[in-house]
Amino acid sequence: MWGTLVDSKLYKGWVGSQGIIFEDMDNKFKLYLRTNKIVLVPEQLYGYRQGNSSIMKDADRKKTFSEELKITTGLMYTIEKYIYYMEVANIDVEEEHLHILKYIDFISSYRVTMIGNEEDKQRYFKYMDRYKEKLKRYWNM
């Protein structure tokens, strides 16, 4: 998993998602729920190698609305799954909801720069605004 050093014992009985974009993000939080301690190391301790099928391979290429929406949908799926696991673990998620909304703003601002034309950029922002409103309704905010 990208950016993570994990004790192998945490993987016992663990099943990761396959066939989705951002599978590392989609599964990382499952491991967080299995541990008693999480540590952040500020130094870069390893390098990243891209495989032929890596989504990072085309990261700088300008995309259409549809292409970017496919990537963003993968991210949003991960966010929804993350919140679900936090709720199942009986973690107070109200504060987490606020963090998620800020994260969506951050992601939107970054991902929109990957879109080639202005009309598609506006469509993207509208889509993300509607998505945030849907989450707020679901979360009773």
FENSUL-V996935 format. One record per run of one state. SS is the DSSP state (A for helix, B for strand, O for the rest). FROM is the first residue (numbers start at 1). LEN is the number of residues. If there is no record, write none. Layout:
BEGIN
((SS | FROM | LEN) (SS | FROM | LEN))
END
This chain:
BEGIN
((O | 1 | 7) (A | 8 | 4) (O | 12 | 11) (A | 23 | 10) (O | 33 | 22) (A | 55 | 4) (O | 59 | 4) (B | 63 | 1) (O | 64 | 1) (A | 65 | 24) (O | 89 | 5) (A | 94 | 21) (B | 115 | 1) (O | 116 | 2) (A | 118 | 21) (O | 139 | 3))
END
